[in-house]
Amino acid sequence: MVNVKFAIPKGSIEEATFGILEQAWSSIHGKGRIYRVTVNDPEVTLKLLRPQEIPTLVQEGLYDVGITGKDWINETKADVKTLVDLEYGNVKLILAVPKSANFNSLSDMINDFASNGKTLRISTEYLNVSASYIKQNSEYKKHFGESDPTIITPWWRKGENDKIQILLSFGATEAKPPEDTDAIIDITETGATLEQNNLKAIETIMETTAVLIANKESLKDAEKKEKIYDIVTLLKGVVDGRKKLHIFVNVKKENLNELLKSLPALKRPTVSPLSEEGWYSVNTVISKDEFVKLIPTMRRLAQGLVVHEPRQILPLEEIKQDEES
């Protein structure tokens, strides 16, 4: 029996991850302080880990698949295969400074500090992303050329440009300015934490969501690949299902064709005759965005509208094409 090891994130996206897992599988156990989670599939073994660790652990083959943020894939530079954008955990990685600082961009900051011979200090958990982003800035190139910003951690220090320092943060990053650092690079969802700490975002570095990733060697194993794509199918089914509505509506024969012209569907609407002569039942799947626009048409032409939110919609042909490619 194949065993696919699945790393899931503990922390800020943990609750949303359990939500998608509960929709994908009919039962899940281990929520709370337990790190080992089970679903009703004996071929899948799950474990809760920090999302920062998951890309590297999947890359190294300790886990076959995992859920993490795009931000941590970029930060760790992990060589993994991204299989599904799960479309939750939507946050931005931003550069923020105290509201009292007279800066509106990274360029403004670098130019001011460099022109006055001051050292610019930035606190972050994202050392690699931050260093790369800063080094690509035109004002940085103008003042410091191709030299690397200095990255400082408790264990090591690297980079030759000591005028721009990136300090590793172990959390509570937004509390560091202005006493400890001049700016931060951190994630934000609503901006409320920045506001509470008297900070303002001046640049967005990247937008990120949770994604399902896989170890590339695991995808070369025929049995594991088959099970991994079972997982892809279930999770993508939840993602697609959350955007759709399944509707049932009754319509008179004389209004049927006009109604069908207005109804989008995955393939084509299903039409069934009712026991009452001259009436038909129509059921189809539509996007939530389309539903409100269709209400006037259905009110005019149809009766007895029933709406369900699908648990999953499984795009089997699309998954098969991805698997073969």
Phi and psi restraints in degrees (value plus and minus 20) as a CYANA .aco file:
   2 VAL   PHI     -90.4   -50.4
   2 VAL   PSI     128.8   168.8
   3 ASN   PHI    -150.6  -110.6
   3 ASN   PSI      90.5   130.5
   4 VAL   PHI    -117.5   -77.5
   4 VAL   PSI     100.6   140.6
   5 LYS   PHI    -109.7   -69.7
   5 LYS   PSI     106.3   146.3
   6 PHE   PHI    -144.0  -104.0
   6 PHE   PSI      94.4   134.4
   7 ALA   PHI    -113.9   -73.9
   7 ALA   PSI     105.9   145.9
   8 ILE   PHI    -139.2   -99.2
   8 ILE   PSI     131.1   171.1
   9 PRO   PHI    -102.6   -62.6
   9 PRO   PSI     116.6   156.6
  10 LYS   PHI    -120.5   -80.5
  10 LYS   PSI     120.9   160.9
  11 GLY   PHI     101.9   141.9
  11 GLY   PSI    -156.8  -116.8
  12 SER   PHI     -84.7   -44.7
  12 SER   PSI     -50.8   -10.8
  13 ILE   PHI    -125.8   -85.8
  13 ILE   PSI      -5.9    34.1
  14 GLU   PHI     -82.1   -42.1
  14 GLU   PSI     -68.0   -28.0
  15 GLU   PHI     -82.4   -42.4
  15 GLU   PSI     -63.7   -23.7
  16 ALA   PHI     -86.4   -46.4
  16 ALA   PSI     -53.1   -13.1
  17 THR   PHI     -86.4   -46.4
  17 THR   PSI     -64.1   -24.1
  18 PHE   PHI     -81.2   -41.2
  18 PHE   PSI     -54.9   -14.9
  19 GLY   PHI     -81.2   -41.2
  19 GLY   PSI     -64.4   -24.4
  20 ILE   PHI     -93.7   -53.7
  20 ILE   PSI     -53.7   -13.7
  21 LEU   PHI     -86.6   -46.6
  21 LEU   PSI     -58.8   -18.8
  22 GLU   PHI     -86.2   -46.2
  22 GLU   PSI     -52.1   -12.1
  23 GLN   PHI     -96.9   -56.9
  23 GLN   PSI     -52.0   -12.0
  24 ALA   PHI     -96.0   -56.0
  24 ALA   PSI     -59.1   -19.1
  25 TRP   PHI    -134.6   -94.6
  25 TRP   PSI     132.8   172.8
  26 SER   PHI     -96.4   -56.4
  26 SER   PSI     -38.2     1.8
  27 SER   PHI    -169.7  -129.7
  27 SER   PSI     125.8   165.8
  28 ILE   PHI    -165.7  -125.7
  28 ILE   PSI     117.4   157.4
  29 HIS   PHI    -152.0  -112.0
  29 HIS   PSI     125.1   165.1
  30 GLY   PHI      99.6   139.6
  30 GLY   PSI     -11.8    28.2
  31 LYS   PHI     -86.9   -46.9
  31 LYS   PSI     125.8   165.8
  32 GLY   PHI      99.3   139.3
  32 GLY   PSI    -153.8  -113.8
  33 ARG   PHI    -110.0   -70.0
  33 ARG   PSI     -23.4    16.6
  34 ILE   PHI     -99.5   -59.5
  34 ILE   PSI     117.1   157.1
  35 TYR   PHI    -112.9   -72.9
  35 TYR   PSI     -36.5     3.5
  36 ARG   PHI    -123.8   -83.8
  36 ARG   PSI      99.7   139.7
  37 VAL   PHI    -131.5   -91.5
  37 VAL   PSI     125.4   165.4
  38 THR   PHI    -144.9  -104.9
  38 THR   PSI     125.0   165.0
  39 VAL   PHI    -141.7  -101.7
  39 VAL   PSI     152.4   192.4
  40 ASN   PHI    -102.9   -62.9
  40 ASN   PSI      33.4    73.4
  41 ASP   PHI    -165.9  -125.9
  41 ASP   PSI      86.3   126.3
  42 PRO   PHI     -86.7   -46.7
  42 PRO   PSI     -30.5     9.5
  43 GLU   PHI    -112.0   -72.0
  43 GLU   PSI     -18.2    21.8
  44 VAL   PHI    -142.7  -102.7
  44 VAL   PSI     104.1   144.1
  45 THR   PHI    -133.8   -93.8
  45 THR   PSI     102.8   142.8
  46 LEU   PHI    -130.6   -90.6
  46 LEU   PSI     129.5   169.5
  47 LYS   PHI    -167.5  -127.5
  47 LYS   PSI     118.5   158.5
  48 LEU   PHI    -102.7   -62.7
  48 LEU   PSI     109.9   149.9
  49 LEU   PHI    -161.9  -121.9
  49 LEU   PSI     144.9   184.9
  50 ARG   PHI     -87.8   -47.8
  50 ARG   PSI     117.5   157.5
  51 PRO   PHI     -80.6   -40.6
  51 PRO   PSI     -46.7    -6.7
  52 GLN   PHI     -81.9   -41.9
  52 GLN   PSI     -51.9   -11.9
  53 GLU   PHI    -104.6   -64.6
  53 GLU   PSI     -46.4    -6.4
  54 ILE   PHI     -82.2   -42.2
  54 ILE   PSI     -63.8   -23.8
  55 PRO   PHI     -78.1   -38.1
  55 PRO   PSI     -63.5   -23.5
  56 THR   PHI     -88.4   -48.4
  56 THR   PSI     -61.6   -21.6
  57 LEU   PHI     -85.8   -45.8
  57 LEU   PSI     -55.3   -15.3
  58 VAL   PHI     -91.1   -51.1
  58 VAL   PSI     -62.5   -22.5
  59 GLN   PHI     -76.7   -36.7
  59 GLN   PSI     -62.0   -22.0
  60 GLU   PHI    -100.0   -60.0
  60 GLU   PSI     -23.6    16.4
  61 GLY   PHI      64.9   104.9
  61 GLY   PSI     -12.9    27.1
  62 LEU   PHI     -90.0   -50.0
  62 LEU   PSI     -45.2    -5.2
  63 TYR   PHI    -152.8  -112.8
  63 TYR   PSI     126.1   166.1
  64 ASP   PHI    -102.0   -62.0
  64 ASP   PSI     -58.6   -18.6
  65 VAL   PHI    -158.9  -118.9
  65 VAL   PSI     143.4   183.4
  66 GLY   PHI    -182.2  -142.2
  66 GLY   PSI     140.9   180.9
  67 ILE   PHI    -133.5   -93.5
  67 ILE   PSI     107.7   147.7
  68 THR   PHI    -172.9  -132.9
  68 THR   PSI    -198.6  -158.6
  69 GLY   PHI    -113.2   -73.2
  69 GLY   PSI     131.0   171.0
  70 LYS   PHI     -77.4   -37.4
  70 LYS   PSI     -51.8   -11.8
  71 ASP   PHI     -81.1   -41.1
  71 ASP   PSI     -59.7   -19.7
  72 TRP   PHI     -98.0   -58.0
  72 TRP   PSI     -44.8    -4.8
  73 ILE   PHI     -86.5   -46.5
  73 ILE   PSI     -63.5   -23.5
  74 ASN   PHI     -85.3   -45.3
  74 ASN   PSI     -61.9   -21.9
  75 GLU   PHI     -86.0   -46.0
  75 GLU   PSI     -63.0   -23.0
  76 THR   PHI    -104.7   -64.7
  76 THR   PSI     -32.1     7.9
  77 LYS   PHI      35.4    75.4
  77 LYS   PSI      17.5    57.5
  78 ALA   PHI     -90.9   -50.9
  78 ALA   PSI     118.6   158.6
  79 ASP   PHI    -111.7   -71.7
  79 ASP   PSI      63.8   103.8
  80 VAL   PHI    -150.8  -110.8
  80 VAL   PSI     146.1   186.1
  81 LYS   PHI    -120.7   -80.7
  81 LYS   PSI     102.3   142.3
  82 THR   PHI    -104.7   -64.7
  82 THR   PSI     103.6   143.6
  83 LEU   PHI    -122.1   -82.1
  83 LEU   PSI     -61.4   -21.4
  84 VAL   PHI    -165.7  -125.7
  84 VAL   PSI     112.3   152.3
  85 ASP   PHI    -102.7   -62.7
  85 ASP   PSI      95.8   135.8
  86 LEU   PHI    -103.5   -63.5
  86 LEU   PSI     -28.7    11.3
  87 GLU   PHI      41.9    81.9
  87 GLU   PSI      13.6    53.6
  88 TYR   PHI    -156.5  -116.5
  88 TYR   PSI     156.7   196.7
  89 GLY   PHI      47.1    87.1
  89 GLY   PSI      13.9    53.9
  90 ASN   PHI     -93.0   -53.0
  90 ASN   PSI      90.1   130.1
  91 VAL   PHI    -159.6  -119.6
  91 VAL   PSI     146.5   186.5
  92 LYS   PHI    -135.1   -95.1
  92 LYS   PSI     122.0   162.0
  93 LEU   PHI    -114.6   -74.6
  93 LEU   PSI      97.7   137.7
  94 ILE   PHI    -146.0  -106.0
  94 ILE   PSI     140.1   180.1
  95 LEU   PHI    -120.2   -80.2
  95 LEU   PSI     105.5   145.5
  96 ALA   PHI    -150.6  -110.6
  96 ALA   PSI     129.1   169.1
  97 VAL   PHI    -154.7  -114.7
  97 VAL   PSI     144.5   184.5
  98 PRO   PHI     -78.7   -38.7
  98 PRO   PSI     125.3   165.3
  99 LYS   PHI     -78.8   -38.8
  99 LYS   PSI     -47.1    -7.1
 100 SER   PHI     -94.5   -54.5
 100 SER   PSI     -35.5     4.5
 101 ALA   PHI     -94.7   -54.7
 101 ALA   PSI     116.2   156.2
 102 ASN   PHI    -110.8   -70.8
 102 ASN   PSI      33.8    73.8
 103 PHE   PHI    -146.9  -106.9
 103 PHE   PSI     121.3   161.3
 104 ASN   PHI    -140.4  -100.4
 104 ASN   PSI     -17.7    22.3
 105 SER   PHI    -181.7  -141.7
 105 SER   PSI     144.7   184.7
 106 LEU   PHI     -82.5   -42.5
 106 LEU   PSI     -58.3   -18.3
 107 SER   PHI     -78.9   -38.9
 107 SER   PSI     -63.4   -23.4
 108 ASP   PHI     -77.8   -37.8
 108 ASP   PSI     -65.6   -25.6
 109 MET   PHI     -83.7   -43.7
 109 MET   PSI     -70.6   -30.6
 110 ILE   PHI     -80.3   -40.3
 110 ILE   PSI     -64.7   -24.7
 111 ASN   PHI     -82.2   -42.2
 111 ASN   PSI     -63.3   -23.3
 112 ASP   PHI     -85.4   -45.4
 112 ASP   PSI     -69.3   -29.3
 113 PHE   PHI     -86.3   -46.3
 113 PHE   PSI     -62.2   -22.2
 114 ALA   PHI     -87.2   -47.2
 114 ALA   PSI     -61.1   -21.1
 115 SER   PHI     -85.7   -45.7
 115 SER   PSI     -48.4    -8.4
 116 ASN   PHI    -121.6   -81.6
 116 ASN   PSI     -11.6    28.4
 117 GLY   PHI      47.2    87.2
 117 GLY   PSI       4.8    44.8
 118 LYS   PHI    -117.4   -77.4
 118 LYS   PSI     136.1   176.1
 119 THR   PHI    -112.5   -72.5
 119 THR   PSI     105.5   145.5
 120 LEU   PHI    -112.6   -72.6
 120 LEU   PSI     103.1   143.1
 121 ARG   PHI    -134.9   -94.9
 121 ARG   PSI     110.3   150.3
 122 ILE   PHI    -147.1  -107.1
 122 ILE   PSI     109.2   149.2
 123 SER   PHI    -119.7   -79.7
 123 SER   PSI     116.1   156.1
 124 THR   PHI    -186.2  -146.2
 124 THR   PSI     139.2   179.2
 125 GLU   PHI    -109.8   -69.8
 125 GLU   PSI     -34.9     5.1
 126 TYR   PHI    -121.2   -81.2
 126 TYR   PSI      57.2    97.2
 127 LEU   PHI     -86.9   -46.9
 127 LEU   PSI     -69.2   -29.2
 128 ASN   PHI     -90.0   -50.0
 128 ASN   PSI     -65.3   -25.3
 129 VAL   PHI     -81.1   -41.1
 129 VAL   PSI     -62.4   -22.4
 130 SER   PHI     -85.1   -45.1
 130 SER   PSI     -66.3   -26.3
 131 ALA   PHI     -81.3   -41.3
 131 ALA   PSI     -63.4   -23.4
 132 SER   PHI     -84.9   -44.9
 132 SER   PSI     -63.3   -23.3
 133 TYR   PHI     -83.8   -43.8
 133 TYR   PSI     -64.7   -24.7
 134 ILE   PHI     -85.2   -45.2
 134 ILE   PSI     -63.2   -23.2
 135 LYS   PHI     -85.5   -45.5
 135 LYS   PSI     -46.6    -6.6
 136 GLN   PHI    -100.1   -60.1
 136 GLN   PSI     -30.9     9.1
 137 ASN   PHI     -87.8   -47.8
 137 ASN   PSI     117.4   157.4
 138 SER   PHI     -84.5   -44.5
 138 SER   PSI     -57.0   -17.0
 139 GLU   PHI     -89.4   -49.4
 139 GLU   PSI     -54.0   -14.0
 140 TYR   PHI     -83.4   -43.4
 140 TYR   PSI     -66.9   -26.9
 141 LYS   PHI     -80.9   -40.9
 141 LYS   PSI     -58.7   -18.7
 142 LYS   PHI     -83.1   -43.1
 142 LYS   PSI     -62.6   -22.6
 143 HIS   PHI    -109.6   -69.6
 143 HIS   PSI     -52.2   -12.2
 144 PHE   PHI    -145.6  -105.6
 144 PHE   PSI     -20.2    19.8
 145 GLY   PHI      44.4    84.4
 145 GLY   PSI    -154.0  -114.0
 146 GLU   PHI    -119.0   -79.0
 146 GLU   PSI     -10.1    29.9
 147 SER   PHI     -87.6   -47.6
 147 SER   PSI     129.2   169.2
 148 ASP   PHI    -106.9   -66.9
 148 ASP   PSI     116.8   156.8
 149 PRO   PHI     -78.2   -38.2
 149 PRO   PSI     132.4   172.4
 150 THR   PHI    -101.2   -61.2
 150 THR   PSI     106.0   146.0
 151 ILE   PHI    -123.0   -83.0
 151 ILE   PSI     109.5   149.5
 152 ILE   PHI    -141.5  -101.5
 152 ILE   PSI     104.1   144.1
 153 THR   PHI    -147.9  -107.9
 153 THR   PSI     149.9   189.9
 154 PRO   PHI     -83.7   -43.7
 154 PRO   PSI     -38.4     1.6
 155 TRP   PHI    -125.7   -85.7
 155 TRP   PSI     -48.1    -8.1
 156 TRP   PHI    -174.8  -134.8
 156 TRP   PSI     146.7   186.7
 157 ARG   PHI    -161.1  -121.1
 157 ARG   PSI     110.7   150.7
 158 LYS   PHI    -164.8  -124.8
 158 LYS   PSI     138.8   178.8
 159 GLY   PHI      87.5   127.5
 159 GLY   PSI     119.2   159.2
 160 GLU   PHI    -114.7   -74.7
 160 GLU   PSI     -33.5     6.5
 161 ASN   PHI    -114.8   -74.8
 161 ASN   PSI      77.9   117.9
 162 ASP   PHI    -101.0   -61.0
 162 ASP   PSI     -22.3    17.7
 163 LYS   PHI    -103.0   -63.0
 163 LYS   PSI     -35.4     4.6
 164 ILE   PHI    -144.2  -104.2
 164 ILE   PSI      92.2   132.2
 165 GLN   PHI    -135.9   -95.9
 165 GLN   PSI     112.1   152.1
 166 ILE   PHI    -131.9   -91.9
 166 ILE   PSI      94.8   134.8
 167 LEU   PHI    -123.7   -83.7
 167 LEU   PSI     110.6   150.6
 168 LEU   PHI     -85.4   -45.4
 168 LEU   PSI     109.3   149.3
 169 SER   PHI    -125.3   -85.3
 169 SER   PSI     120.2   160.2
 170 PHE   PHI    -122.6   -82.6
 170 PHE   PSI       1.0    41.0
 171 GLY   PHI     101.7   141.7
 171 GLY   PSI     151.3   191.3
 172 ALA   PHI      29.0    69.0
 172 ALA   PSI      20.2    60.2
 173 THR   PHI     -79.6   -39.6
 173 THR   PSI     -57.6   -17.6
 174 GLU   PHI     -86.2   -46.2
 174 GLU   PSI     -33.6     6.4
 175 ALA   PHI    -106.1   -66.1
 175 ALA   PSI     -27.6    12.4
 176 LYS   PHI     -91.2   -51.2
 176 LYS   PSI     -66.2   -26.2
 177 PRO   PHI     -94.4   -54.4
 177 PRO   PSI     133.8   173.8
 178 PRO   PHI    -114.4   -74.4
 178 PRO   PSI     -26.3    13.7
 179 GLU   PHI     -89.8   -49.8
 179 GLU   PSI     -60.6   -20.6
 180 ASP   PHI    -119.0   -79.0
 180 ASP   PSI     -56.6   -16.6
 181 THR   PHI    -160.4  -120.4
 181 THR   PSI     146.8   186.8
 182 ASP   PHI    -111.3   -71.3
 182 ASP   PSI     -42.4    -2.4
 183 ALA   PHI    -177.0  -137.0
 183 ALA   PSI     149.1   189.1
 184 ILE   PHI    -153.1  -113.1
 184 ILE   PSI     135.2   175.2
 185 ILE   PHI    -141.9  -101.9
 185 ILE   PSI      95.3   135.3
 186 ASP   PHI    -173.8  -133.8
 186 ASP   PSI     148.7   188.7
 187 ILE   PHI    -108.7   -68.7
 187 ILE   PSI     130.1   170.1
 188 THR   PHI    -164.4  -124.4
 188 THR   PSI     125.2   165.2
 189 GLU   PHI    -126.6   -86.6
 189 GLU   PSI     -75.5   -35.5
 190 THR   PHI    -130.9   -90.9
 190 THR   PSI     -35.5     4.5
 191 GLY   PHI      68.1   108.1
 191 GLY   PSI     -21.0    19.0
 192 ALA   PHI     -84.5   -44.5
 192 ALA   PSI     -62.1   -22.1
 193 THR   PHI     -86.2   -46.2
 193 THR   PSI     -57.5   -17.5
 194 LEU   PHI     -80.9   -40.9
 194 LEU   PSI     -65.4   -25.4
 195 GLU   PHI     -81.5   -41.5
 195 GLU   PSI     -63.2   -23.2
 196 GLN   PHI     -83.5   -43.5
 196 GLN   PSI     -47.5    -7.5
 197 ASN   PHI    -124.0   -84.0
 197 ASN   PSI      -2.3    37.7
 198 ASN   PHI      40.1    80.1
 198 ASN   PSI      19.9    59.9
 199 LEU   PHI    -134.4   -94.4
 199 LEU   PSI     139.9   179.9
 200 LYS   PHI    -152.7  -112.7
 200 LYS   PSI     120.1   160.1
 201 ALA   PHI    -100.7   -60.7
 201 ALA   PSI     112.3   152.3
 202 ILE   PHI    -135.8   -95.8
 202 ILE   PSI     -35.5     4.5
 203 GLU   PHI    -171.8  -131.8
 203 GLU   PSI     125.7   165.7
 204 THR   PHI    -120.9   -80.9
 204 THR   PSI     101.5   141.5
 205 ILE   PHI    -105.6   -65.6
 205 ILE   PSI     -62.5   -22.5
 206 MET   PHI    -183.2  -143.2
 206 MET   PSI     139.0   179.0
 207 GLU   PHI    -128.0   -88.0
 207 GLU   PSI     123.9   163.9
 208 THR   PHI    -158.4  -118.4
 208 THR   PSI     131.4   171.4
 209 THR   PHI    -158.2  -118.2
 209 THR   PSI     151.1   191.1
 210 ALA   PHI     -97.1   -57.1
 210 ALA   PSI     120.1   160.1
 211 VAL   PHI    -155.4  -115.4
 211 VAL   PSI     135.5   175.5
 212 LEU   PHI    -114.0   -74.0
 212 LEU   PSI     105.6   145.6
 213 ILE   PHI    -139.8   -99.8
 213 ILE   PSI     140.4   180.4
 214 ALA   PHI    -156.9  -116.9
 214 ALA   PSI     131.6   171.6
 215 ASN   PHI     -92.6   -52.6
 215 ASN   PSI     111.7   151.7
 216 LYS   PHI     -86.4   -46.4
 216 LYS   PSI     -54.2   -14.2
 217 GLU   PHI     -89.9   -49.9
 217 GLU   PSI     -55.1   -15.1
 218 SER   PHI     -81.6   -41.6
 218 SER   PSI     -53.9   -13.9
 219 LEU   PHI     -92.1   -52.1
 219 LEU   PSI     -34.2     5.8
 220 LYS   PHI    -106.5   -66.5
 220 LYS   PSI     -34.1     5.9
 221 ASP   PHI    -105.3   -65.3
 221 ASP   PSI      98.1   138.1
 222 ALA   PHI     -77.7   -37.7
 222 ALA   PSI     -63.9   -23.9
 223 GLU   PHI     -89.4   -49.4
 223 GLU   PSI     -64.6   -24.6
 224 LYS   PHI     -85.9   -45.9
 224 LYS   PSI     -59.6   -19.6
 225 LYS   PHI     -79.5   -39.5
 225 LYS   PSI     -61.9   -21.9
 226 GLU   PHI     -80.5   -40.5
 226 GLU   PSI     -65.0   -25.0
 227 LYS   PHI     -90.4   -50.4
 227 LYS   PSI     -58.0   -18.0
 228 ILE   PHI     -80.3   -40.3
 228 ILE   PSI     -61.0   -21.0
 229 TYR   PHI     -96.0   -56.0
 229 TYR   PSI     -39.3     0.7
 230 ASP   PHI     -83.3   -43.3
 230 ASP   PSI     -64.2   -24.2
 231 ILE   PHI     -83.1   -43.1
 231 ILE   PSI     -63.8   -23.8
 232 VAL   PHI     -77.4   -37.4
 232 VAL   PSI     -66.8   -26.8
 233 THR   PHI     -79.9   -39.9
 233 THR   PSI     -65.7   -25.7
 234 LEU   PHI     -85.2   -45.2
 234 LEU   PSI     -65.9   -25.9
 235 LEU   PHI     -91.5   -51.5
 235 LEU   PSI     -60.8   -20.8
 236 LYS   PHI     -86.2   -46.2
 236 LYS   PSI     -52.0   -12.0
 237 GLY   PHI     -81.7   -41.7
 237 GLY   PSI     -57.5   -17.5
 238 VAL   PHI     -88.1   -48.1
 238 VAL   PSI     -65.8   -25.8
 239 VAL   PHI     -77.2   -37.2
 239 VAL   PSI     -67.6   -27.6
 240 ASP   PHI     -89.4   -49.4
 240 ASP   PSI     -58.0   -18.0
 241 GLY   PHI     -82.5   -42.5
 241 GLY   PSI     -53.5   -13.5
 242 ARG   PHI     -89.0   -49.0
 242 ARG   PSI     -35.6     4.4
 243 LYS   PHI    -118.0   -78.0
 243 LYS   PSI     -25.6    14.4
 244 LYS   PHI    -138.8   -98.8
 244 LYS   PSI     144.7   184.7
 245 LEU   PHI    -150.7  -110.7
 245 LEU   PSI     122.3   162.3
 246 HIS   PHI    -123.6   -83.6
 246 HIS   PSI      97.1   137.1
 247 ILE   PHI    -136.2   -96.2
 247 ILE   PSI     124.5   164.5
 248 PHE   PHI    -142.7  -102.7
 248 PHE   PSI     112.9   152.9
 249 VAL   PHI    -166.4  -126.4
 249 VAL   PSI     125.5   165.5
 250 ASN   PHI    -121.4   -81.4
 250 ASN   PSI     121.0   161.0
 251 VAL   PHI    -165.9  -125.9
 251 VAL   PSI     125.5   165.5
 252 LYS   PHI     -92.0   -52.0
 252 LYS   PSI     131.0   171.0
 253 LYS   PHI     -74.3   -34.3
 253 LYS   PSI     -60.9   -20.9
 254 GLU   PHI     -89.2   -49.2
 254 GLU   PSI     -38.8     1.2
 255 ASN   PHI    -121.5   -81.5
 255 ASN   PSI     -23.2    16.8
 256 LEU   PHI     -81.1   -41.1
 256 LEU   PSI     -71.9   -31.9
 257 ASN   PHI     -83.2   -43.2
 257 ASN   PSI     -59.0   -19.0
 258 GLU   PHI     -84.4   -44.4
 258 GLU   PSI     -60.5   -20.5
 259 LEU   PHI     -85.8   -45.8
 259 LEU   PSI     -63.3   -23.3
 260 LEU   PHI     -81.6   -41.6
 260 LEU   PSI     -54.7   -14.7
 261 LYS   PHI     -83.3   -43.3
 261 LYS   PSI     -47.2    -7.2
 262 SER   PHI    -113.2   -73.2
 262 SER   PSI     -29.3    10.7
 263 LEU   PHI    -117.9   -77.9
 263 LEU   PSI      97.2   137.2
 264 PRO   PHI     -96.8   -56.8
 264 PRO   PSI     141.0   181.0
 265 ALA   PHI    -177.6  -137.6
 265 ALA   PSI     141.4   181.4
 266 LEU   PHI     -79.8   -39.8
 266 LEU   PSI     -66.6   -26.6
 267 LYS   PHI    -138.8   -98.8
 267 LYS   PSI    -108.8   -68.8
 268 ARG   PHI    -158.2  -118.2
 268 ARG   PSI     131.0   171.0
 269 PRO   PHI     -78.9   -38.9
 269 PRO   PSI     128.3   168.3
 270 THR   PHI    -110.1   -70.1
 270 THR   PSI     107.2   147.2
 271 VAL   PHI    -138.7   -98.7
 271 VAL   PSI     106.8   146.8
 272 SER   PHI    -151.9  -111.9
 272 SER   PSI     116.1   156.1
 273 PRO   PHI     -91.0   -51.0
 273 PRO   PSI     122.2   162.2
 274 LEU   PHI    -109.8   -69.8
 274 LEU   PSI     149.0   189.0
 275 SER   PHI     -86.3   -46.3
 275 SER   PSI     -45.5    -5.5
 276 GLU   PHI    -105.5   -65.5
 276 GLU   PSI     105.6   145.6
 277 GLU   PHI     -77.0   -37.0
 277 GLU   PSI     113.9   153.9
 278 GLY   PHI      68.1   108.1
 278 GLY   PSI     -14.9    25.1
 279 TRP   PHI    -141.5  -101.5
 279 TRP   PSI     127.0   167.0
 280 TYR   PHI    -152.6  -112.6
 280 TYR   PSI     131.8   171.8
 281 SER   PHI    -123.9   -83.9
 281 SER   PSI     112.6   152.6
 282 VAL   PHI    -139.6   -99.6
 282 VAL   PSI     107.9   147.9
 283 ASN   PHI    -150.9  -110.9
 283 ASN   PSI     122.1   162.1
 284 THR   PHI    -178.6  -138.6
 284 THR   PSI     149.0   189.0
 285 VAL   PHI    -133.4   -93.4
 285 VAL   PSI     108.2   148.2
 286 ILE   PHI    -151.2  -111.2
 286 ILE   PSI     143.5   183.5
 287 SER   PHI     -96.0   -56.0
 287 SER   PSI     132.9   172.9
 288 LYS   PHI     -82.1   -42.1
 288 LYS   PSI     -52.5   -12.5
 289 ASP   PHI     -86.2   -46.2
 289 ASP   PSI     -53.9   -13.9
 290 GLU   PHI     -97.1   -57.1
 290 GLU   PSI     -44.1    -4.1
 291 PHE   PHI     -78.5   -38.5
 291 PHE   PSI     -69.5   -29.5
 292 VAL   PHI     -82.1   -42.1
 292 VAL   PSI     -57.0   -17.0
 293 LYS   PHI     -87.5   -47.5
 293 LYS   PSI     -46.8    -6.8
 294 LEU   PHI    -106.9   -66.9
 294 LEU   PSI     -34.6     5.4
 295 ILE   PHI     -74.6   -34.6
 295 ILE   PSI     -68.1   -28.1
 296 PRO   PHI     -78.7   -38.7
 296 PRO   PSI     -61.1   -21.1
 297 THR   PHI     -84.3   -44.3
 297 THR   PSI     -64.8   -24.8
 298 MET   PHI     -88.9   -48.9
 298 MET   PSI     -54.4   -14.4
 299 ARG   PHI     -84.1   -44.1
 299 ARG   PSI     -55.4   -15.4
 300 ARG   PHI     -97.9   -57.9
 300 ARG   PSI     -56.1   -16.1
 301 LEU   PHI    -127.0   -87.0
 301 LEU   PSI     -40.9    -0.9
 302 ALA   PHI    -148.8  -108.8
 302 ALA   PSI     155.9   195.9
 303 GLN   PHI    -161.2  -121.2
 303 GLN   PSI     139.9   179.9
 304 GLY   PHI      44.7    84.7
 304 GLY   PSI      28.1    68.1
 305 LEU   PHI     -92.7   -52.7
 305 LEU   PSI     108.4   148.4
 306 VAL   PHI    -141.1  -101.1
 306 VAL   PSI     113.5   153.5
 307 VAL   PHI    -142.6  -102.6
 307 VAL   PSI     111.0   151.0
 308 HIS   PHI    -142.3  -102.3
 308 HIS   PSI     125.3   165.3
 309 GLU   PHI    -113.6   -73.6
 309 GLU   PSI      95.7   135.7
 310 PRO   PHI     -87.8   -47.8
 310 PRO   PSI     122.1   162.1
 311 ARG   PHI     -87.4   -47.4
 311 ARG   PSI     -63.6   -23.6
 312 GLN   PHI    -169.9  -129.9
 312 GLN   PSI     132.2   172.2
 313 ILE   PHI    -146.7  -106.7
 313 ILE   PSI      96.3   136.3
 314 LEU   PHI    -120.2   -80.2
 314 LEU   PSI      86.5   126.5
 315 PRO   PHI    -101.4   -61.4
 315 PRO   PSI      55.8    95.8
 316 LEU   PHI     -82.6   -42.6
 316 LEU   PSI     -60.3   -20.3
 317 GLU   PHI     -85.0   -45.0
 317 GLU   PSI     -61.9   -21.9
 318 GLU   PHI     -84.0   -44.0
 318 GLU   PSI     -62.5   -22.5
 319 ILE   PHI     -83.9   -43.9
 319 ILE   PSI     -59.7   -19.7
 320 LYS   PHI     -83.4   -43.4
 320 LYS   PSI     -59.7   -19.7
 321 GLN   PHI     -84.9   -44.9
 321 GLN   PSI     -62.1   -22.1
 322 ASP   PHI     -82.1   -42.1
 322 ASP   PSI     -62.3   -22.3
 323 GLU   PHI     -84.1   -44.1
 323 GLU   PSI     -60.3   -20.3
 324 GLU   PHI     -92.0   -52.0
 324 GLU   PSI     -49.5    -9.5
